[in-house]
Amino acid sequence: MKKYKFLLVASNFYPEITLNLLKGAQKYLEKNGHKFDTTFTKGSLEIPTKISIKLNKQKYDAVVAIGCIIKGKTDHYEFIANAITKTLLELSIQCKLPISNSILTCRNIKQAKERSSKKLNRAKEAVDAAIAVLQD
């Protein structure tokens, strides 16, 4: 299998959740012999901008966006999640490389912990999704 260089961009907003996701992605990439750089943002909304800045400075084969958005009492959660998803897709098409979205959108912290656990770590799935695009 060909080896790729990934950029992992993680939000610090829910550190327990995002660090679990990040560690899962990093271990999975290491296990499969891929290289990666890791960078952080304050929140998930800043992830697409950070990706754009990093892609202008260095070449990567793929990117994984890692974060968590938990529903609150307002619609803010939906606006943020939709804006991030739309921007990541546009950036992926514009840059012609896979940008996988591993930003969890959860109803509560319990669900976020489950989806970021070693058993269900969604970041590993995001890595696989990016590799699948690269291999076609």
Helices and strands as residue ranges (DSSP letters): E 5-11, H 15-31, E 35-41, G 44-46, H 47-57, E 62-70, H 76-95, E 99-106, H 109-115, H 122-135
